[in-house]
Amino acid sequence: MNVAYWFLLAPIVALDGYISMRNLQTWLPYVLYYHISRFRKVLSQAIVRCLSIFRIWQAGYTIFEEMKSDSFFLCSPSGSMFLTCDVHLIKQVLSRAQDFHAPVEVLSLYNLYGPTLAASEGDQWRLYRKISTPFFNSKTHSRVWRESLTVVERASTQWYKGETRISDIKGELMSKLNLRVIAKIFYDQELQYDRDDAMKDVAPSSHSLTFSEAINAVLSNLATLFGLPKWLLAVSPLQSHQKAYLGYLEWRQYMYEMRNSVQSQLETVKRKEEPCFLESLVINSESEPDGSQSLSEAEVLGNMFFYVMAGFDTTSTTLSFVFLLLALHPSCQSLLQQQLDQVFGSKPVSEWNAHDDLQQLLNGYLGAVISETLRLYHPVAWYARKTVRQTTVTDSQGANHVIPAETIIMIDVAAMGRHAKYWPSDIQRNQHSPALDFDPSRWLKSDKTQEDQGKWNNSFPFSSGHRMCPGKRFAEVEMCAMVAWVFSRFSLRLIPEVIDVQQARSAGHDPAWVEQRTKERAANALFEGLGFGHGIYPKSHTPFKIIPRSEKSL
């Protein structure tokens, strides 16, 4: 693979989690600085940060601020890269499908089990899109709404028994909740769980890993599985390699079992008015008498994996950040609960309706919370495109940029979300956690100023253009349902560190000091405590407790 492609792949790989971000920050900048010290100091520091590309989310807008430009080239003998956070320019890149394609050579990382929608272009991409798009319809979204409410209600049975402590929001809660929805809606699979503990998954007798453990083992070791031959992983003495290989085999077995189950009753499936996603894939893997194009077994498995990865990981990560940010900002949590009380009142959950309630939630404070979370903590740090031919784009200052053919375009989503021109803020963004800038109300301004109207045009969290995420509405419905159900009945409170409580007692500090110290730790964890796989996620965070709302607040 071209070195430039590996360079772009770096934020996905993130050294596969083998070396922590903190350790890399200690030595990597110095090593890189030594090798590029012949350049000007300011340029060198900016390039150091760029080469430490796995830190791209942390850097935010800093790279571009130091370069004094919202777009710039990085050139090498192996190829060139164009980095940008200029919204006006980005819109051109995402909308001009004939000039900019997906860099499929890089995205082939996702072709672990077979060709995927993400790593395809042309006729192949159009075929995959044609097969998958009809699934994302209003009937599916209604099922997502109902299943999301059912899943989270079932999981919450333990929360009423007392204070529930959450120390790993994604691993303990969101990954499991989201995967159960994905499994049911995409594959018509009811995942097994312990009847005494709804949050404890159970593996079928034919598996050594649960459904959740298998897919998480694959996703957390994606770079290892992509970069090393399977025969080597099979004989490697390293525990990390053994875990990756076991996850790879287990998830493949799960996919085969689901595929074979549909295949065994294919004639019945074909008569369904609304087949699920997996059923659509299997139906299209059958050769038709008219000679129409069908999917191979590898293409079925590849897209089964990709849609689980894309829908499961990004949504569970976003929901994790939503909960952490609301725990950090109790005032925002209260405003959200006020809206939920207004929308639902005493109406039982069985009467909550996606058709009647969803748009009201999305247009209100709940939608603002999701939009603000995606602005600051978008699970994908970048979008990538590649020029098909030499082409010219215009930036927001009116300057033209001629981009050579075969150039990788890296759209910096993190920098775009923290750009002061688009998102004014009182905090020093280069010195503090973005969590301190969390302000959902910015999405609810009632005045019709040009700035207010433009906020939606400066944000496209599900990408844009012909390759816009087909699961956008799916994700919105699921996130709205889960957030609405939880916060209509519960509140989140940060748990202070024991050392802070002890220090407060010995120094005579009041409870407000402990609360402020806990918030500072929580905000810092939402900056320093992130992990990087093929996207960002909260690797470590301040724990919080889930407590039922009082009768008065209800």
N, C-alpha and C positions, 0 to 999 in steps of 0.2 A: 504494500500500500504506500502511496505517496506520503512523504514526511509531513506535508501540509495537512493531509487527512488525519494523521496521527496527532498533529498539533491540535486540530479541532476536536479530536476524540478525547483529549485530556480531561475536560470537565466531566465527561461521562465515566471514564475509567476511574479517575480520582485514586489511582493506584490501588483500586479494588478494596479500599478500606484497610489495607495492611499496615499503612503508616498513618498515624493520626494527623489531622490538619495542624495541630499545635506543634508537633515535632518538625513537620515540613516547613512551617513558617520560621522555625529557628535557624535552619541551615540553608534551605534552598535559595532564598534571595541573595545570600552572600556568595554562593557558588556561581550563580548566574551573573551577578554583578561583576565578579572577577573576569569572566569571559567576555563581557561587553563593555569593559571600563574605558575603551578607546572612544566611546561615544560621549556626547555632551551629558552632563550630570542629570539634567531634568529628563532628557530623552531616555537615558539609561534607566532611571528609576521607573519610568512609565513602561518601558519594555520588560523590565524585571517583573512587574506586576502582570503584564500580559502573558509572559512566559509561565508565570505561576497561574495558569489559566483555570485550574481547579478552584482557585479562590475568586473566580469572576463575580460570584454573587456578593461576597464580602466587599470587593472593591467598589461595587456600585458605579457611581458616576466618576469616581476618582481618576480612573485611567484617562478618560476623555478631558477632564478638567486640567490635568497635567499636560496633556497634548495640546490644549487650547483649541480643540476641535471636536465636534460630535461624530466625525468620521475620519478614519485614517487607514492607510495600507500597512501591512507587514509583508515584507518581501524576502524571499530566500531562493537559492538555486532550485529548490524543489517545487516552487510555486508561490503564488501570492494569496494573501487573505485581506479582506476588506472588513474592518470592524466598524459598526455604526450603532448609534442610539437615536439618530435623527428621525423623528416620526414621519415627516414629510417624505423623506427618502425611502423609509421602510415601506410605506404604503405602495410605492412604485414597485419595489422588489416583490412584495407579496401578491400584487395584482397582475403583474405582467408575466403570465404563465409561459409565453413563448420565448422570453428572454432569460428567465430564471427558473431552473429546475431544482429539485431536491438533490443533495449530494449523496446519491445512493451508495457510492463506495464507502462512505463513512457510516451511513445508517444501516449498512449490512450487518452491523453489530447485532441488530434485532432479528436477523435471519437465522436464529439459533436452531430452530426446528424446521425451517423451510421459508420460502419467499413470503414477504409481508407487504401490506399496504404502504407502510412507512418507507421501505427501501425499494420502491418501484417508481417507474415513470412510464409515460406513453400508454400504449395499449394495455399493458399489464396493469398499470395503476387504474386505468378506466374500468377494467373488468372487475377488479377487487372492489372499487368504489360502487359500481353498479350493483354488485351482489349485496354489499353491506348496507348501503344507504336506506333502502326501503324498511329495514328493521327499526330505524330510529324514527318512529312515528308517534302520533298522539296516544294510540292504544298502548304502545310500549311504555311511554312516559307515565301513563296512568298506573300501569303495573309497577313501575319503579317507585312511584309515590307510595302506593299501598305496601309494597314489600319493604321499603325503607322504614316506614312507621312500624311495621310488624317486627322487623329485626331489632330495632333499637328498643322497642317496648319490652320484648322478650329479654334482652340483655340487661335491662335496668332493674329486674326483679331484686337483685342483690343490693341495689342502691338504697332501697327503702329501709333496709335492716340496720342502717347506721351510716356513719361517714365512710365513704369509699375513697381510698387513696390511689391516685394514679401517678406512677413514676415514669412510665414510658407510654405516652399517649398514642403513638402510632402502633407500637407492637402489642400493647395490652388491649387496645380498644378499637381504633379506627381501621386498622388493617383487617381485623376479623369482621367487623360490622360491614365494611364495604365489600369484602370478598363474598360474604353471604348473599348480598344483593346481586353482585355480578354473576355468581354461580347460578342463582335462581333465574334471573332474567335472560342472561346470554345462553345458558346451557341447560336450563330446566333441571338443575341439580339442587337438592336440599342437603346442605352440608350437615354432617353429624356433629352433635355436641353433647356434653354431659348434662343430663337432665337435672342434676342438682346444682350445676354451675353453668349457666348459659354461655359464659364467656370462655369456657374450656372446650376446645375442639377435640374430637375423637377420630382416630384414623380407622378406616375400614380394615377388616381382617387381612385383606390382600396387600396392605401397604404398611411400611414402617414409618412413614411421615404422614401427617394430616395434609389435607388439601392446602391449607394455609402455610404450613411449614415447607411444603414442597415448592410452591411458587415463590415464597420469600427466600428460600435457599438459592433458587435460580437468579432472582433479581439482585440479591446482595452479592452475588459472585458472577455477574454478567460478563465482566471483562475477563475473568479467569476462564470462563467457559468459551468465550469468543477467541481468546488469544492462545490457548494451549490445546493440543490435540487430545481427544477424549481418551485414547489409549494411555497417554501419559498420566492423565488424571486418575485413571482406573488403577494404576500401579503405584502412584505417588504415596510416600509415607506421611506427607504433610496433612494434618487434620483439616486445614482449610480446603485443600484439594479434594479430600475425601467427602467433605460436606457438600462442596459444589457438585461433584459427580453424582452423589446420591440424590441431591435435589433435581439434577438434570434427568436422571433415570425415572425417579418417582413422578415428576410432573409429566414426562412423556407417557408414562403408563396411565396416569389419570386422563390425559387427552385421548389416548387410544380407547380406553374404556368408554368414555363419553361418546366418541365418534362411532364406535362399534355398536353401542346401544341404539343410536339413531339409525344406523345402517340396517340393523336387524328388523326394524319396523318402518322401512322407508316408504312403502306404498301407503301406509296410513299417514305418515308424515306429509307426503305430497298432497294429500287431500285437505290438509289444514289451511284455514283461511289466513292465519297469522302465525307462520312458523317462527321459532326462536332463531337467534343468530346462528347457532351451531347447525340447526336443521337446514337453514338456508345454504350454509357452506356444503353440507353433505349432499343436498339435492343437486347443487351445481357441480359436484364431483362426478356425477353420473353422465355418461356419454348419451347424447340425444340422437334419435334417428335422423334428424335433419343435419347432423354434423356440427351443431353449435358448440362453441368452445366450452370446455369443462375444466374444473380445477383438479390438479394432481393431489395425491395424498399429502405430499410435502407442503403444498400450498394451503390445504385445509389445516394441517397442524401449525404451520407458520402463522396463519392469521388467527387461529384460536389462541395461540400464545400472545401475539401482539395486542389483541384487543383486551385480554385480561391485564396485561402489563400496563397498557395505556390508560384503561379505565380504572383499574384497581389502584395503582400506585399513585397517580397524580391526584385522584380524588381523596384518597385516604390521607395523603400528605397535606392537602389543602385544608381538610377538616381538622387535622391535628393542629395546624397553625391557627385556625379560627378559634378553637377552644383555648389554646395557650394565650392568644392575644386578649380574648375576653376575660380570662382569669387575671391577666395583668391589669386590665382596665375595667374595674367594677362598674364605673359610671356608664360605660358603653353596654355592659351586660344588662344594667337596669333599663336602659333605653330600649334595648332589644326586647326585654320581657314586657315592657309597656306595650310595644307594638303587637306582640303575640297575644296579650290579654285583650287588646282591642279587636283583633281579627277573629280570635276563637272564643273568647269569653269562657263560658262554662260548657261549650259544645263538646260532646264526647268525640274521641279520636275517630270513631267509626263514621262520623259525619264530616270529618275533614275531607276536602275535595280538591284534587289537583286543578280541576278546571276553574273552580270558583276562587280558591285561596292562593294558588301559586303566584299568579302575576301580581297580586296585591303585596305578597311577601317580597318578591323580587324588586318591586318598585319602591318598597319601603326600607326600613332600617336593616332588615335581615339581608336584603340584596346589597345594601351599602356595605355591610360587614364583609360579605363575601368578596365584593369588588375591591375593597381596601386591603383585604388579606392577599388577594392575588397581585395587587400592585406592589406590595412590599415583600411578599414571600411566595412569589410564583414558583411552583415546584420545578419548572424547567428554566434554567438560567439563560438559555439562548435558543433562537431559531436559526436554522442554517439553510442557505440556498447556494447555488452555483451558477455562474453565468454560462449560457449556452454559446454565446458569441460576444464579441466586443460590443459593449453597449454603454449608453450615457444616461445618468440619472441626475436629478437636480435636488439639492438639499434645501433646508428651510430658509437659508440665507440667499437663495437664488443662484448659488454657485453650481456649476456643472462638474460632474466627476465621470471621467471615462474609465470604465472598468474592463480590463482585458478578459478575453474568453478563458474559461476554466478557472476563474477566480472564486474562491470560497467567500461567501458573504456571511458574516456572523452578526446576527442581530442580537444585541445585548439587552435582554429583557430586564435584567436587574438594574442596569444603568438608566433605562428608559423610565422605570418606575420610581427612580429616585432623582430624576432630573428636575432641578429647581425651576427651570423655565416652564415645565408642564405641571409641576406639583409643588407650589410654594410651601415653605415650612419655616418655623421659628427655630428649629433645632439645628445644630451643626452636624450635618449628615456624615461628614468624614470622620467624626470623632465619637459618635454615639450609635447605639443600636437602632436600626430602623423601627423596632417595636415601639420606640418612644414617639414616633411620628404617626402612629395609628390613629386615624380620625375618620371614621365612617361618614360623619356628617358632611364631609367635603363632597360626597356624592348626592346630597339631598338639598343643595341650595335651591331656593325657590325663585331667585331672580333669573331673568333671561339674558344675562350678560353673555358676551361672546366667549368669555373664559369658561362660564358654566356650561354652555352648549358644547364647548370643545373638549370637555374632560373625557367624554366617551370616545371621541375621535383620537385621543392620545393613548388609548388603552385597547389592546386586543389580546386578552389572555388566552383565547382559544385559537390564536393565529387569525389569518384573514385570507381572502382570496379563494381560489379553487381548492386549495389544500387545507382549508379551515377544518378544525376538528369536527367530525361528524357526530361525536358524542356530546357536543356542547349542552344541549337541552337535557340530555340524560343526566349529566353531572350536576346541572343546576337543580333539577328536580330532586335528586338524591340528597344533595347538600341541604337544600331548603327543608326537606322533610325531617332529616335527622336533627338539624340545629333547632328547628321549631319544636319538635317533640321534647328534646332534652331541656331546653331553656324555658319551656312553658311549665315544667314541673320541678326543675332543679336549678341550683346555682353552683358556681365554681369559686373556690377560695384557695389562694396560694398558701402553702404550708411553709412556715418559717424554718430556717436552719436552727438546730439545737444550739449551736455556738452563738447565734445572734440572740436567742432568748436568754442564754446564760449571761452574755455580756450586758444585756439590758438590765438584768437583775442586779448584777454587781456594780454597774455604773449608775443605777437609778434612772435609766431611760424609761419613758412612758411607752405604752403600746404603739403609739404612732411612729416611734423610732424603729421598732421592729418591723412594722408594716412597710415603712419606706425602704428599709434595708432589704427586705424580701423582694420588693418590686425591683430594686436595683439589680439584685442577683438574677431575677427572672428575665429582665430586659437584656442583661449581659449574656445570659445563656442563649437568648434568641439571636445572638450575634456570633459568639464564640463557640457555641455548642452545637452547631449544625454539622450534619454528615453529608457527604457527597457521593452518590452512586451514579445513576444516569440522570439524577436531578438532586435538589437539596431536600433534606428532611431533618426534623428535630432529633438529633442523636442523643442529646442530653438536655434536660430542662428542669426547672424548679418544679417539684411535685405539687399537685393540687388535690383538693378533696371535692367530692361531689356530694352536695347536701340538698335534701328536699327543701323546696320553698315553703315558707310558713303559710298558714291558712290566711293570715292577714295579707300577705303579698299576692296570694291567689285571688 
